[in-house]
Amino acid sequence: MKLEGKTAIVTAAGRGIGRAIALCLAKEGADIVVNSFREETTTGVAGEVKALGRNSLAVVGDVTECSVVESIVKESLRTFGKIDILVNNVGGGGRSPQKVEGFLGDVQAEWDIMYRQNLRTTVLMCWAVAPYFIQQKSGKIVNISSGAGRHTSPTATASYGSMKAGVITFSQYLADTLGPHNINVNCICPGLVFTDAWKGKAEGYVKNIPEYNGIDPRKWFVDLLAGNHPEMALNTPLRREQTAEDMGQAVVFLVSEDAKNISGQALNIDGGRVKN
């Protein structure tokens, strides 16, 4: 096993891509600190990790809060005595916790929540773990960005894409800063994965756009990647969807010794859509 004896923190690991990453790391021998917003998903994935024969720790909480970030690091060190790997998977959209008044209120609310969920969480987790990586002179960080951070897309907002681009740039700066301490920092930019978020999008398209009415949302999604909806302007050369397990296997590679000389990179796993 490539990761025998390693301890990994995976945020937003309760479902979708995060869950797949946690399980892929566990299958390669890593013990996993599972973080998620909901208790049932957090403990559920921690149980799946244990079923694979690895140790796990469930830490429930919202990593947009500094206190939760600090708690994850402290509990990880208390339980396992070390941290070797950090995977920042938190992201997506959401509603602003409060209404902002004024002409630009809606704009401010949207961009603030996107910043909190898609960029600030990554920054906080990285800087919380960095001192321990520096002390032990080793560590692997993988930040999950998005294809929307590499190019504009009809299925992503400007606020989301901008924050995911920020994740890439922050990761590159962090790779420069932490590299002299034998710490690797990289990004993964997933393509289109049928997570709950994309399931909701597909349901919205088939409900609200007349030409898609009546199509099964799952079939609509598969057809989208097969090039059967050219009006969406999504060119996926391999004509197939990407999976959460694709992302998990990529993370395994980047945190293993096989990738010891790879740092500051953003890996596109998107069926060939992005060429840079």
LOMAR-993163 format. One record per atom (N, C-alpha, C): atom name; x, y, z. Coordinates in nm, 2 decimals. Each point is the difference from the previous one (the first is absolute). Example, Ala and Ser with C-alpha at 12.3 -4.5 7.8 and 13.67 -1.06 7.14 Angstrom:
<recs>
atom/u/v/w
N/1.32/-0.57/0.78
CA/-0.09/0.12/0.00
C/0.09/0.12/0.00
N/-0.04/0.11/-0.07
CA/0.09/0.11/0.00
C/-0.08/0.11/0.08
</recs>
This chain:
<recs>
atom/u/v/w
N/0.08/-0.12/0.00
CA/-0.08/0.12/0.00
C/0.09/0.13/0.00
N/-0.04/0.10/-0.08
CA/0.08/0.12/-0.02
C/0.00/0.09/0.12
N/-0.11/-0.01/0.09
CA/-0.01/0.10/0.10
C/0.00/-0.06/0.14
N/0.05/-0.12/0.02
CA/0.00/-0.07/0.12
C/0.07/0.09/0.11
N/-0.07/0.01/0.11
CA/0.06/0.08/0.11
C/-0.03/0.15/0.00
N/-0.06/0.05/-0.11
CA/-0.03/0.14/-0.01
C/-0.14/0.03/0.06
N/-0.01/0.13/0.04
CA/-0.12/0.05/0.05
C/-0.05/0.12/-0.09
N/-0.12/0.00/-0.04
CA/-0.05/0.10/-0.09
C/-0.13/0.06/0.05
N/-0.01/0.13/-0.01
CA/-0.12/0.08/0.02
C/-0.07/0.02/-0.13
N/-0.13/-0.03/-0.01
CA/-0.08/0.03/-0.12
C/-0.12/0.08/0.05
N/-0.01/0.13/-0.05
CA/-0.11/0.08/0.03
C/-0.12/-0.03/-0.10
N/-0.12/0.03/0.05
CA/-0.12/-0.02/-0.09
C/0.00/-0.15/-0.05
N/0.03/-0.09/0.09
CA/0.02/-0.14/-0.04
C/-0.13/-0.09/0.02
N/-0.11/0.07/0.02
CA/-0.12/-0.08/0.04
C/-0.07/-0.06/-0.12
N/0.03/0.05/-0.12
CA/-0.07/-0.05/-0.12
C/0.08/0.04/-0.12
N/-0.04/-0.05/-0.12
CA/0.05/0.04/-0.13
C/0.15/-0.01/-0.01
N/0.07/0.10/-0.05
CA/0.14/0.00/-0.03
C/0.08/-0.02/0.13
N/-0.04/0.07/0.11
CA/0.07/-0.02/0.12
C/0.00/-0.14/0.06
N/-0.12/-0.06/-0.01
CA/-0.01/-0.14/0.05
C/0.09/-0.09/-0.08
N/0.00/0.02/-0.13
CA/0.08/-0.09/-0.09
C/0.15/0.02/0.03
N/0.04/0.12/0.02
CA/0.14/0.03/0.04
C/0.04/-0.07/0.13
N/-0.09/0.01/0.10
CA/0.03/-0.06/0.13
C/0.02/-0.15/-0.02
N/-0.09/-0.06/-0.07
CA/0.00/-0.15/-0.02
C/0.12/-0.04/-0.08
N/0.03/0.07/-0.10
CA/0.12/-0.03/-0.09
C/0.13/0.00/0.09
N/0.01/0.11/0.08
CA/0.12/0.01/0.08
C/0.00/-0.12/0.10
N/-0.11/-0.03/0.06
CA/-0.01/-0.11/0.10
C/0.04/-0.14/-0.07
N/-0.04/-0.02/-0.12
CA/0.03/-0.12/-0.07
C/0.15/-0.01/-0.02
N/0.07/0.11/-0.01
CA/0.15/0.00/-0.01
C/0.07/0.00/0.13
N/-0.07/-0.02/0.11
CA/0.06/-0.01/0.13
C/0.00/0.11/0.09
N/-0.06/0.12/-0.03
CA/0.00/0.11/0.08
C/-0.11/0.00/0.11
N/0.02/0.05/0.12
CA/-0.10/0.03/0.09
C/-0.06/0.13/-0.03
N/-0.13/0.01/0.02
CA/-0.07/0.12/-0.05
C/-0.08/0.08/0.11
N/0.03/0.13/0.00
CA/-0.08/0.09/0.08
C/-0.11/0.05/-0.10
N/-0.13/-0.03/0.03
CA/-0.11/0.03/-0.08
C/-0.07/0.12/0.05
N/-0.01/0.11/-0.08
CA/-0.07/0.12/0.04
C/-0.12/0.01/-0.10
N/-0.11/0.04/0.06
CA/-0.12/0.03/-0.08
C/-0.09/0.09/0.09
N/-0.09/0.07/-0.07
CA/-0.09/0.09/0.07
C/-0.11/-0.08/0.08
N/-0.04/-0.11/-0.05
CA/-0.11/-0.08/0.07
C/0.06/-0.12/0.07
N/-0.06/-0.03/0.12
CA/0.05/-0.11/0.08
C/-0.02/-0.13/-0.06
N/-0.12/-0.02/-0.07
CA/-0.03/-0.13/-0.05
C/0.10/-0.04/-0.12
N/0.03/0.10/-0.08
CA/0.09/-0.03/-0.11
C/0.15/-0.02/0.05
N/0.03/0.09/0.10
CA/0.14/-0.01/0.05
C/0.03/-0.14/0.06
N/-0.09/-0.04/0.09
CA/0.02/-0.12/0.07
C/-0.02/-0.12/-0.10
N/-0.09/0.02/-0.10
CA/-0.02/-0.11/-0.09
C/0.13/-0.03/-0.08
N/0.07/0.10/-0.05
CA/0.12/-0.02/-0.08
C/0.11/-0.05/0.10
N/0.01/0.05/0.12
CA/0.10/-0.05/0.09
C/-0.02/-0.15/0.02
N/-0.13/-0.04/0.01
CA/-0.03/-0.15/0.01
C/0.05/-0.07/-0.12
N/-0.02/0.05/-0.12
CA/0.05/-0.06/-0.12
C/0.15/-0.02/0.00
N/0.07/0.10/0.05
CA/0.14/0.00/0.01
C/0.04/-0.12/0.09
N/-0.06/-0.01/0.11
CA/0.03/-0.10/0.10
C/-0.03/-0.14/-0.06
N/-0.10/-0.01/-0.08
CA/-0.03/-0.13/-0.07
C/0.10/-0.04/-0.10
N/0.09/0.10/-0.04
CA/0.11/-0.04/-0.09
C/0.12/-0.03/0.08
N/-0.01/-0.01/0.13
CA/0.11/-0.04/0.08
C/0.09/0.12/0.05
N/-0.04/0.12/-0.02
CA/0.08/0.12/0.04
C/-0.06/0.07/0.12
N/0.08/0.07/0.07
CA/-0.06/0.08/0.11
C/-0.06/0.13/-0.06
N/-0.10/0.05/0.07
CA/-0.07/0.12/-0.04
C/-0.04/0.09/0.12
N/-0.01/0.12/-0.03
CA/-0.05/0.10/0.10
C/-0.10/0.09/-0.07
N/-0.12/0.01/0.06
CA/-0.11/0.08/-0.06
C/0.00/0.14/0.08
N/0.02/0.11/-0.08
CA/-0.01/0.13/0.06
C/-0.11/0.08/-0.07
N/-0.11/0.02/0.06
CA/-0.11/0.07/-0.06
C/0.02/0.15/0.01
N/-0.03/0.07/-0.10
CA/0.01/0.15/0.01
C/0.01/0.07/-0.13
N/-0.02/0.13/0.00
CA/0.00/0.09/-0.11
C/0.14/0.07/-0.01
N/0.08/-0.04/-0.09
CA/0.14/0.05/-0.01
C/0.01/0.14/-0.05
N/-0.12/0.07/-0.02
CA/0.01/0.14/-0.02
C/0.02/0.08/0.13
N/0.00/-0.08/0.11
CA/0.02/0.06/0.14
C/0.14/-0.04/0.05
N/0.07/0.10/0.04
CA/0.14/-0.02/0.05
C/0.00/-0.10/0.11
N/-0.10/0.00/0.09
CA/0.00/-0.09/0.12
C/-0.01/-0.14/-0.05
N/-0.07/-0.03/-0.10
CA/-0.01/-0.14/-0.05
C/0.13/-0.04/-0.07
N/0.06/0.09/-0.07
CA/0.13/-0.03/-0.06
C/0.10/-0.04/0.11
N/0.01/0.08/0.10
CA/0.09/-0.03/0.11
C/-0.03/-0.13/0.07
N/-0.13/-0.03/0.01
CA/-0.04/-0.12/0.07
C/0.04/-0.12/-0.08
N/-0.02/0.00/-0.14
CA/0.04/-0.11/-0.08
C/0.15/-0.03/0.01
N/0.08/0.10/0.00
CA/0.15/-0.02/0.02
C/0.03/-0.05/0.13
N/-0.05/0.05/0.11
CA/0.03/-0.04/0.13
C/-0.05/-0.15/0.03
N/-0.12/-0.03/-0.05
CA/-0.05/-0.13/0.02
C/0.08/-0.11/-0.08
N/0.04/0.05/-0.12
CA/0.09/-0.09/-0.08
C/0.13/-0.04/0.07
N/0.06/0.11/0.05
CA/0.13/-0.02/0.07
C/-0.02/-0.08/0.13
N/-0.11/0.02/0.07
CA/-0.03/-0.07/0.12
C/-0.02/-0.15/-0.02
N/-0.07/-0.03/-0.11
CA/-0.03/-0.14/-0.03
C/0.11/-0.07/-0.07
N/0.06/0.06/-0.10
CA/0.10/-0.07/-0.08
C/0.15/0.04/0.03
N/0.02/0.11/0.07
CA/0.13/0.05/0.03
C/0.07/0.07/-0.11
N/-0.06/0.00/-0.12
CA/0.06/0.07/-0.12
C/-0.10/0.02/-0.11
N/0.04/0.08/-0.09
CA/-0.08/0.02/-0.13
C/0.10/0.00/-0.11
N/-0.03/-0.08/-0.10
CA/0.08/-0.01/-0.12
C/-0.06/0.06/-0.12
N/-0.13/0.00/-0.01
CA/-0.07/0.03/-0.13
C/-0.12/0.09/0.04
N/-0.02/0.11/-0.08
CA/-0.12/0.08/0.01
C/-0.06/0.01/-0.13
N/-0.13/-0.03/-0.01
CA/-0.08/0.01/-0.12
C/-0.11/0.10/0.02
N/0.00/0.11/-0.06
CA/-0.11/0.10/0.02
C/-0.10/-0.01/-0.11
N/-0.11/-0.05/0.04
CA/-0.11/-0.03/-0.10
C/-0.12/0.08/0.01
N/-0.01/0.09/0.10
CA/-0.12/0.08/0.02
C/-0.01/0.10/-0.12
N/-0.13/0.01/-0.04
CA/-0.03/0.09/-0.11
C/-0.14/0.00/-0.03
N/-0.04/0.07/-0.11
CA/-0.14/0.01/-0.04
C/-0.06/0.13/0.03
N/-0.13/0.01/-0.02
CA/-0.07/0.12/0.03
C/-0.09/-0.01/0.12
N/-0.07/0.10/0.02
CA/-0.09/0.00/0.12
C/-0.07/0.14/0.02
N/-0.08/0.00/0.09
CA/-0.07/0.13/0.03
C/0.08/0.08/0.10
N/-0.01/0.13/-0.02
CA/0.07/0.09/0.10
C/-0.08/-0.01/0.13
N/0.08/0.00/0.11
CA/-0.07/-0.01/0.13
C/-0.08/0.12/0.04
N/0.02/0.11/-0.07
CA/-0.09/0.12/0.03
C/-0.01/0.08/-0.13
N/-0.11/0.07/0.00
CA/-0.03/0.09/-0.11
C/0.08/0.13/0.01
N/0.06/0.04/-0.11
CA/0.08/0.12/0.00
C/-0.08/0.11/-0.07
N/-0.02/0.11/0.06
CA/-0.09/0.10/-0.05
C/0.08/0.09/-0.10
N/-0.07/0.07/-0.09
CA/0.07/0.09/-0.09
C/0.00/-0.05/-0.15
N/0.04/0.09/-0.09
CA/0.00/-0.03/-0.14
C/0.08/-0.12/-0.03
N/0.12/-0.02/0.07
CA/0.09/-0.11/-0.03
C/-0.01/-0.11/0.10
N/-0.11/0.00/0.08
CA/-0.02/-0.09/0.10
C/0.01/-0.15/-0.04
N/-0.08/-0.03/-0.11
CA/0.00/-0.14/-0.05
C/0.14/-0.04/-0.05
N/0.07/0.09/-0.07
CA/0.13/-0.03/-0.05
C/0.10/-0.03/0.11
N/-0.01/0.09/0.11
CA/0.09/-0.02/0.11
C/-0.03/-0.13/0.07
N/-0.13/-0.03/0.02
CA/-0.03/-0.13/0.07
C/0.05/-0.12/-0.08
N/-0.02/0.00/-0.13
CA/0.04/-0.11/-0.08
C/0.15/-0.02/0.01
N/0.08/0.10/-0.02
CA/0.14/-0.01/-0.01
C/0.06/-0.03/0.14
N/-0.06/0.05/0.10
CA/0.04/-0.03/0.14
C/-0.01/-0.15/0.03
N/-0.12/-0.06/-0.03
CA/-0.02/-0.14/0.03
C/0.09/-0.09/-0.09
N/0.02/0.04/-0.12
CA/0.09/-0.07/-0.09
C/0.15/0.00/0.05
N/0.04/0.12/0.05
CA/0.13/0.01/0.06
C/0.01/-0.09/0.12
N/-0.10/0.01/0.09
CA/0.01/-0.08/0.13
C/0.01/-0.15/-0.03
N/-0.08/-0.05/-0.10
CA/0.00/-0.14/-0.02
C/0.10/-0.06/-0.10
N/0.05/0.08/-0.09
CA/0.09/-0.05/-0.10
C/0.14/0.04/0.01
N/0.03/0.11/0.07
CA/0.14/0.04/0.01
C/0.05/0.01/0.14
N/-0.08/0.07/0.09
CA/0.04/0.02/0.13
C/0.02/-0.13/0.08
N/-0.08/-0.10/-0.02
CA/0.01/-0.12/0.07
C/0.14/-0.07/-0.04
N/0.03/0.01/-0.12
CA/0.13/-0.06/-0.05
C/0.12/0.07/0.07
N/-0.01/0.13/0.00
CA/0.11/0.08/0.06
C/0.01/-0.03/0.15
N/-0.11/0.00/0.07
CA/0.01/-0.03/0.14
C/0.05/-0.14/0.03
N/-0.04/-0.10/-0.07
CA/0.05/-0.13/0.03
C/0.14/-0.02/-0.03
N/0.05/0.06/-0.11
CA/0.14/-0.01/-0.04
C/0.09/0.07/0.11
N/-0.04/0.12/0.04
CA/0.09/0.07/0.10
C/-0.01/-0.07/0.14
N/-0.11/-0.07/0.02
CA/-0.01/-0.06/0.13
C/0.09/-0.13/0.01
N/0.02/-0.06/-0.11
CA/0.08/-0.13/-0.01
C/0.14/0.03/-0.03
N/0.03/0.11/-0.07
CA/0.14/0.03/-0.04
C/0.10/0.00/0.11
N/-0.02/0.05/0.12
CA/0.10/0.00/0.10
C/0.05/-0.14/0.04
N/-0.10/-0.10/0.00
CA/0.04/-0.13/0.03
C/0.07/-0.07/-0.12
N/-0.03/0.03/-0.12
CA/0.07/-0.05/-0.11
C/0.14/0.05/0.00
N/0.02/0.13/0.03
CA/0.13/0.06/0.00
C/0.08/-0.06/0.11
N/-0.06/-0.02/0.12
CA/0.08/-0.06/0.11
C/0.05/-0.14/-0.03
N/-0.08/-0.08/-0.07
CA/0.04/-0.14/-0.03
C/0.07/-0.01/-0.14
N/0.01/0.12/-0.07
CA/0.07/0.00/-0.13
C/-0.05/-0.09/-0.10
N/-0.13/-0.01/0.00
CA/-0.07/-0.08/-0.11
C/-0.15/0.03/0.01
N/-0.07/-0.02/-0.11
CA/-0.14/0.01/-0.01
C/-0.05/0.01/-0.14
N/-0.12/-0.04/-0.02
CA/-0.07/0.01/-0.13
C/-0.13/0.07/0.01
N/-0.02/0.10/-0.08
CA/-0.13/0.07/-0.01
C/-0.06/-0.01/-0.14
N/-0.13/-0.03/0.00
CA/-0.07/0.00/-0.13
C/-0.12/0.08/0.02
N/-0.02/0.11/-0.08
CA/-0.12/0.08/0.01
C/-0.09/-0.03/-0.12
N/-0.12/-0.02/0.02
CA/-0.10/-0.03/-0.11
C/-0.05/0.13/-0.05
N/0.04/0.03/-0.12
CA/-0.05/0.12/-0.07
C/-0.12/-0.04/-0.09
N/0.00/0.04/-0.13
CA/-0.10/-0.03/-0.09
C/0.04/0.04/-0.14
N/-0.06/-0.07/-0.10
CA/0.03/0.04/-0.14
C/-0.05/0.15/-0.02
N/-0.10/0.04/0.08
CA/-0.05/0.14/0.00
C/0.11/0.10/0.04
N/0.10/-0.05/0.07
CA/0.11/0.09/0.03
C/0.10/0.02/-0.11
N/-0.01/-0.08/-0.10
CA/0.09/0.00/-0.12
C/-0.06/0.07/-0.12
N/-0.13/0.01/-0.01
CA/-0.06/0.05/-0.12
C/-0.15/0.04/0.04
N/-0.06/0.09/-0.08
CA/-0.14/0.03/0.02
C/-0.09/-0.11/-0.04
N/-0.11/-0.01/0.06
CA/-0.09/-0.11/-0.03
C/-0.15/0.04/0.01
N/-0.08/-0.05/-0.09
CA/-0.14/0.04/0.01
C/-0.07/-0.06/0.12
N/0.06/-0.09/0.07
CA/-0.06/-0.07/0.11
C/0.05/0.05/0.14
N/0.09/0.10/-0.01
CA/0.06/0.05/0.13
C/-0.02/0.16/0.00
N/-0.01/0.05/0.12
CA/-0.01/0.14/0.02
C/0.14/0.07/0.00
N/0.01/0.13/-0.02
CA/0.12/0.07/0.00
C/0.06/-0.01/0.14
N/-0.08/0.01/0.11
CA/0.05/0.00/0.13
C/0.06/-0.14/0.04
N/-0.06/-0.10/-0.04
CA/0.05/-0.14/0.02
C/0.13/-0.02/-0.07
N/0.00/0.03/-0.13
CA/0.12/-0.02/-0.08
C/0.12/0.09/0.05
N/-0.03/0.12/0.04
CA/0.11/0.08/0.05
C/0.06/-0.05/0.13
N/-0.08/-0.05/0.09
CA/0.05/-0.06/0.12
C/0.08/-0.12/-0.03
N/-0.04/-0.09/-0.09
CA/0.07/-0.12/-0.03
C/0.13/0.04/-0.07
N/0.00/0.10/-0.08
CA/0.13/0.05/-0.06
C/0.09/0.05/0.12
N/-0.06/0.06/0.10
CA/0.08/0.04/0.11
C/0.07/-0.12/0.08
N/-0.08/-0.11/0.00
CA/0.06/-0.12/0.07
C/0.13/-0.04/-0.08
N/-0.01/0.00/-0.13
CA/0.12/-0.04/-0.08
C/0.12/0.09/0.03
N/-0.03/0.13/-0.01
CA/0.11/0.10/0.02
C/0.06/-0.01/0.14
N/-0.09/-0.01/0.10
CA/0.04/-0.01/0.14
C/0.09/-0.13/0.02
N/-0.04/-0.11/-0.06
CA/0.08/-0.12/0.00
C/0.13/0.01/-0.05
N/0.01/0.08/-0.11
CA/0.14/0.02/-0.06
C/0.09/0.09/0.09
N/-0.06/0.10/0.06
CA/0.08/0.08/0.09
C/0.04/-0.09/0.12
N/-0.09/-0.08/0.05
CA/0.03/-0.08/0.12
C/0.11/-0.11/-0.04
N/-0.01/-0.05/-0.12
CA/0.11/-0.09/-0.04
C/0.13/0.06/0.00
N/0.01/0.13/-0.04
CA/0.13/0.07/0.01
C/0.04/0.02/0.14
N/-0.09/0.04/0.09
CA/0.03/0.03/0.14
C/0.04/-0.12/0.08
N/-0.07/-0.11/-0.03
CA/0.02/-0.12/0.08
C/0.10/-0.10/-0.06
N/0.03/0.02/-0.13
CA/0.09/-0.10/-0.07
C/0.13/-0.02/0.07
N/0.07/0.11/0.05
CA/0.13/-0.02/0.07
C/-0.01/-0.09/0.12
N/-0.12/-0.03/0.05
CA/-0.02/-0.08/0.12
C/-0.04/-0.14/-0.04
N/0.01/-0.04/-0.12
CA/-0.03/-0.13/-0.05
C/-0.15/-0.03/0.00
N/-0.08/0.11/-0.03
CA/-0.14/-0.01/0.00
C/-0.05/0.02/-0.15
N/-0.08/-0.09/-0.05
CA/-0.06/0.01/-0.13
C/-0.14/0.06/0.01
N/-0.03/0.09/-0.09
CA/-0.14/0.06/-0.01
C/-0.05/-0.01/-0.14
N/-0.11/-0.06/-0.02
CA/-0.05/-0.01/-0.14
C/-0.15/0.02/0.00
N/-0.06/0.01/-0.12
CA/-0.14/0.02/-0.02
C/-0.06/-0.11/-0.09
N/-0.12/-0.03/0.02
CA/-0.07/-0.08/-0.10
C/-0.12/0.08/-0.05
N/-0.02/0.00/-0.13
CA/-0.12/0.07/-0.06
C/-0.09/-0.10/-0.06
N/-0.11/-0.04/0.08
CA/-0.09/-0.10/-0.06
C/-0.08/0.06/-0.11
N/-0.04/-0.09/-0.09
CA/-0.09/0.03/-0.11
C/-0.14/-0.01/0.05
N/-0.09/-0.07/-0.07
CA/-0.14/-0.01/0.04
C/-0.03/-0.14/0.06
N/-0.02/0.01/0.13
CA/-0.02/-0.13/0.08
C/-0.15/0.01/0.05
N/-0.07/-0.11/-0.01
CA/-0.14/0.00/0.03
C/-0.02/-0.01/0.15
N/0.04/0.10/0.07
CA/-0.02/0.02/0.15
C/-0.14/0.05/0.02
N/-0.04/0.02/0.13
CA/-0.13/0.05/0.03
C/-0.02/0.14/-0.06
N/0.11/0.08/-0.01
CA/-0.01/0.13/-0.06
C/-0.04/-0.01/-0.14
N/0.07/-0.09/-0.08
CA/-0.03/-0.01/-0.14
C/-0.14/-0.07/-0.02
N/-0.03/-0.08/0.09
CA/-0.14/-0.06/-0.01
C/-0.10/0.11/0.01
N/0.02/0.09/0.09
CA/-0.10/0.11/0.02
C/0.00/0.09/-0.13
N/0.12/0.03/-0.06
CA/0.01/0.08/-0.12
C/-0.08/-0.07/-0.11
N/0.03/-0.13/-0.02
CA/-0.07/-0.07/-0.11
C/-0.15/0.00/0.02
N/-0.05/-0.02/0.12
CA/-0.14/0.01/0.03
C/-0.06/0.13/-0.04
N/0.08/0.11/0.03
CA/-0.04/0.13/-0.03
C/-0.01/0.03/-0.15
N/0.10/-0.05/-0.08
CA/0.00/0.01/-0.14
C/-0.12/-0.07/-0.07
N/-0.03/-0.12/0.04
CA/-0.11/-0.07/-0.06
C/-0.14/0.05/0.04
N/0.00/0.06/0.11
CA/-0.13/0.06/0.05
C/-0.03/0.14/-0.06
N/0.11/0.08/-0.01
CA/-0.03/0.14/-0.04
C/0.03/0.03/-0.14
N/0.07/-0.08/-0.08
CA/0.02/0.03/-0.14
C/-0.08/-0.09/-0.09
N/-0.10/0.05/-0.07
CA/-0.10/-0.08/-0.08
C/0.06/-0.11/-0.08
N/0.11/0.03/-0.07
CA/0.05/-0.11/-0.09
C/0.06/-0.12/0.08
N/0.02/0.02/0.13
CA/0.05/-0.12/0.08
C/-0.11/-0.06/0.08
N/-0.12/0.06/0.00
CA/-0.11/-0.06/0.08
C/-0.02/-0.15/-0.03
N/-0.02/-0.07/0.11
CA/-0.03/-0.14/-0.02
C/0.12/-0.09/0.00
N/0.12/0.05/-0.02
CA/0.12/-0.08/0.00
C/0.04/-0.04/0.14
N/0.04/-0.12/0.03
CA/0.05/-0.04/0.13
C/0.13/0.08/0.03
N/0.01/0.06/0.11
CA/0.12/0.09/0.04
C/0.13/-0.08/-0.02
N/0.00/-0.12/0.04
CA/0.13/-0.08/-0.01
C/0.04/-0.01/-0.15
N/-0.10/-0.04/-0.08
CA/0.02/-0.01/-0.15
C/0.04/0.13/-0.06
N/-0.06/0.11/0.05
CA/0.04/0.13/-0.06
C/0.14/0.03/0.03
N/0.05/-0.03/0.12
CA/0.14/0.02/0.04
C/0.09/-0.08/-0.09
N/-0.03/-0.13/-0.01
CA/0.09/-0.09/-0.09
C/0.00/0.05/-0.14
N/-0.12/0.04/-0.05
CA/0.00/0.05/-0.14
C/0.08/0.13/-0.01
N/0.00/0.08/0.10
CA/0.07/0.13/0.00
C/0.15/-0.03/-0.03
N/0.06/-0.10/0.07
CA/0.14/-0.03/-0.01
C/0.02/-0.08/-0.13
N/-0.10/-0.06/-0.06
CA/0.02/-0.07/-0.12
C/-0.01/0.09/-0.12
N/-0.03/0.13/0.02
CA/0.00/0.10/-0.10
C/-0.14/0.01/-0.07
N/-0.10/-0.05/0.07
CA/-0.14/0.00/-0.06
C/-0.08/0.13/0.03
N/0.07/0.09/0.08
CA/-0.06/0.13/0.02
C/0.09/0.11/-0.04
N/0.03/0.02/-0.13
CA/0.10/0.09/-0.04
C/-0.03/0.15/0.03
N/-0.13/0.02/0.03
CA/-0.04/0.14/0.03
C/0.06/0.04/0.14
N/0.05/-0.10/0.08
CA/0.05/0.03/0.13
C/0.15/0.04/-0.01
N/0.06/-0.02/-0.12
CA/0.14/0.04/-0.02
C/0.10/-0.06/0.09
N/-0.02/-0.13/0.03
CA/0.09/-0.07/0.09
C/0.06/-0.11/-0.09
N/0.13/0.02/-0.03
CA/0.07/-0.10/-0.08
C/0.09/-0.09/0.08
N/-0.05/-0.12/0.02
CA/0.08/-0.10/0.07
C/0.05/-0.11/-0.10
N/0.12/0.01/-0.04
CA/0.05/-0.09/-0.11
C/-0.02/-0.15/0.02
N/0.02/-0.04/0.13
CA/-0.02/-0.14/0.02
C/-0.14/-0.05/0.01
N/-0.09/0.10/-0.01
CA/-0.15/-0.04/-0.01
C/-0.05/-0.09/0.12
N/0.06/0.02/0.12
CA/-0.05/-0.08/0.11
C/0.01/0.08/0.13
N/-0.08/-0.04/0.09
CA/0.01/0.07/0.13
C/0.12/-0.03/0.08
N/0.03/0.09/0.09
CA/0.11/-0.03/0.10
C/-0.07/-0.05/0.13
N/0.08/-0.08/0.08
CA/-0.06/-0.05/0.12
C/0.07/0.05/0.12
N/-0.06/-0.02/0.12
CA/0.06/0.04/0.12
C/0.12/-0.08/0.03
N/0.00/-0.13/-0.04
CA/0.11/-0.09/0.01
C/0.12/0.05/-0.08
N/-0.02/0.06/-0.12
CA/0.11/0.05/-0.08
C/0.07/0.10/0.09
N/-0.07/0.09/0.07
CA/0.07/0.10/0.08
C/0.07/-0.06/0.12
N/-0.06/-0.11/0.06
CA/0.07/-0.07/0.11
C/0.13/-0.06/-0.04
N/0.00/-0.06/-0.12
CA/0.12/-0.07/-0.04
C/0.11/0.11/-0.04
N/-0.04/0.11/-0.05
CA/0.09/0.11/-0.03
C/0.07/0.05/0.13
N/-0.09/0.01/0.11
CA/0.06/0.05/0.12
C/0.10/-0.10/0.06
N/-0.04/-0.13/-0.01
CA/0.10/-0.10/0.04
C/0.13/0.01/-0.06
N/0.00/0.02/-0.13
CA/0.13/0.02/-0.08
C/0.07/0.13/0.06
N/-0.07/0.11/0.01
CA/0.07/0.12/0.04
C/0.06/0.00/0.14
N/-0.06/-0.08/0.09
CA/0.05/0.00/0.13
C/0.10/-0.12/0.03
N/0.02/-0.08/-0.10
CA/0.09/-0.11/0.01
C/0.14/0.04/-0.04
N/0.10/-0.09/0.02
CA/0.14/0.03/-0.04
C/0.01/-0.01/-0.15
N/-0.09/-0.05/-0.07
CA/0.00/0.00/-0.14
C/0.00/0.15/-0.06
N/-0.05/0.09/0.08
CA/-0.01/0.14/-0.04
C/0.09/0.09/0.08
N/0.10/-0.05/0.06
CA/0.09/0.08/0.09
C/0.06/0.12/-0.06
N/0.01/0.01/-0.13
CA/0.06/0.12/-0.06
C/-0.11/0.08/-0.08
N/-0.12/-0.02/0.03
CA/-0.11/0.07/-0.06
C/-0.05/0.10/0.11
N/0.00/0.13/-0.03
CA/-0.05/0.10/0.09
C/-0.04/0.12/-0.08
N/-0.10/0.07/0.05
CA/-0.05/0.13/-0.06
C/-0.07/-0.02/-0.13
N/-0.06/-0.12/-0.02
CA/-0.07/-0.04/-0.12
C/-0.15/0.00/0.02
N/-0.07/0.02/-0.11
CA/-0.15/-0.02/0.00
C/-0.03/-0.10/-0.10
N/-0.05/-0.12/0.04
CA/-0.02/-0.11/-0.09
C/-0.15/0.00/-0.04
N/-0.02/0.01/-0.13
CA/-0.14/0.00/-0.05
C/-0.04/-0.15/-0.02
N/-0.12/-0.03/0.06
CA/-0.05/-0.14/-0.02
C/-0.14/0.03/-0.06
N/-0.01/0.02/-0.13
CA/-0.12/0.05/-0.06
C/-0.04/-0.05/-0.13
N/0.06/-0.12/-0.04
CA/-0.03/-0.05/-0.13
C/0.06/0.07/-0.11
N/0.10/0.09/0.02
CA/0.07/0.07/-0.10
C/-0.05/0.14/-0.04
N/-0.09/0.05/0.09
CA/-0.06/0.13/-0.03
C/0.10/0.11/0.00
N/0.09/0.00/0.11
CA/0.09/0.11/0.02
C/0.14/-0.05/-0.05
N/0.07/0.09/-0.07
CA/0.13/-0.05/-0.06
C/0.12/0.07/0.07
N/-0.02/0.08/0.10
CA/0.11/0.06/0.07
C/0.01/-0.03/0.15
</recs>
